[in-house]
Amino acid sequence: MQFISTPASLCRAASDFASIQQTLLQERQSDLPTRLHCNETAFDLPHALKQELALKMADLAWNRYPDFYNTELTALMAQHVGVLPENILLGNGSSQLIQQIFSCCAKFLSAAIIEHPTFTFYHQVCHNERLPYQTWQIADDGSYDLDTFPATEEPALVVLTSPNNPLGTALPQQLIETLLLRYPHCIFVIDEAYAEFADGTAVSLVQKYTNLLVIKTLSKGYGLPSVRFGYLAGSAELVQLLKKFTVPFTVNSFTELIVNELITNPAVSKAVRINRERVKNLRDFVYHQLHDMSSDDSFSVQASAANFLLLRFEDDLMLQQLKSMFDSNQIVVSYPLPNCLRLTIGTEVEMSRVLRIIRKGVSVAAVV
Ligand SMILES: Cc1ncc(COP(=O)(O)O)c(C=O)c1O
């Protein structure tokens, strides 16, 4: 079992904080034109549509708090996804809901199980909540081996992401059900941040299994990270328990309005759908181009059910070569695993630049 650090001294905490500040500063400085590192969507909503929504915002009462329980939006969302309002909890992006789940569950569970690799925030919340965790290794091709699941007698919080970040591969529904049945004493969280780029969702399972929470967000498949909206679906008992850890007014009136429009205004949902289809088509195009390029086995590219692609390099020299080419072209990508590069799908122009750079980088490294 991987043990989370024991309570740190004040001094240690201050130095951690300084390094976080440094990272934030570096990120701000590297806020370069081509952002292909945090899985945003390159395409915004049409300007006229945003103006229409802004006009509606002007009609809201800015001098009033939003509804404490976001009652209307919760009911609308429940109807939209086919569950009851008591099965839904809204949040300020899925990160806030993840934080809420962990701070609640750490009070009555003594361990967590997270996949490796996974969204790095899960490591952070385990550390912050001082929740010891074990990892479940996912194979490079995204497959899971049930025999290696860290079997646990004690109730644990188990977090799985589907599609996985950074692999881009989706979890088979059958595997989720097998785990839910095999470990009824554990609480399972399925993070579906990228599920709109894939097929299927585990949301309907929350009516069958009381130990399941499914988290969704508008940040990826809806292309609206600035709106800061996420929700979770789960059993009424779990949702009720989590509500006790809600910070008042996490979902503001402007967010409520945009989400309401997204569900009820066909012009908004159509614009979002068009952008998403464009990303999916580009993803598949770029995947095939890279797959053809990788025929000499110097690198491999993982087929993806998300809005990014993971490239795995045989040779660190080639990755370093590409890294310096991306840097000099002011293209920011991410390096989430050793010898790997994660590339968010950008615009057509950005992707053709990226493909040109990779083609050149691979051939230069082959000569060196
Ligand atoms: C797997 C996964 N879950 C959750 C999030 C958080 O998204 P947000 O807080 O914007 O909803 C991310 C962001 O990159 C992610 O990759």
The ligand as an SDF file (V2000), in Angstrom:
LIG
                    3D

 16 16  0  0  0  0  0  0  0  0999 V2000
  -10.4810   12.9710  -15.9290 C   0  0  0  0  0  0  0  0  0  0  0  0
  -10.7980   14.3830  -15.5460 C   0  0  0  0  0  0  0  0  0  0  0  0
  -11.7410   14.5960  -14.6150 N   0  0  0  0  0  0  0  0  0  0  0  0
  -12.0620   15.8420  -14.2240 C   0  0  0  0  0  0  0  0  0  0  0  0
  -11.4300   16.9530  -14.7600 C   0  0  0  0  0  0  0  0  0  0  0  0
  -11.8030   18.3210  -14.2300 C   0  0  0  0  0  0  0  0  0  0  0  0
  -12.6300   19.0230  -15.0710 O   0  0  0  0  0  0  0  0  0  0  0  0
  -13.5130   20.2540  -14.5760 P   0  0  0  0  0  0  0  0  0  0  0  0
  -13.1490   20.5850  -13.1700 O   0  0  0  0  0  0  0  0  0  0  0  0
  -13.1860   21.3620  -15.5130 O   0  0  0  0  0  0  0  0  0  0  0  0
  -14.9270   19.8030  -14.6900 O   0  0  0  0  0  0  0  0  0  0  0  0
  -10.4440   16.7850  -15.7230 C   0  0  0  0  0  0  0  0  0  0  0  0
   -9.7490   17.9440  -16.2810 C   0  0  0  0  0  0  0  0  0  0  0  0
   -8.8430   17.8910  -17.0600 O   0  0  0  0  0  0  0  0  0  0  0  0
  -10.1150   15.4630  -16.1310 C   0  0  0  0  0  0  0  0  0  0  0  0
   -9.1610   15.2260  -17.0390 O   0  0  0  0  0  0  0  0  0  0  0  0
  1  2  1  0
  2  3  1  0
  2 15  2  0
  3  4  2  0
  4  5  1  0
  5  6  1  0
  5 12  2  0
  6  7  1  0
  7  8  1  0
  8  9  2  0
  8 10  1  0
  8 11  1  0
 12 13  1  0
 12 15  1  0
 13 14  2  0
 15 16  1  0
M  END
$$$$
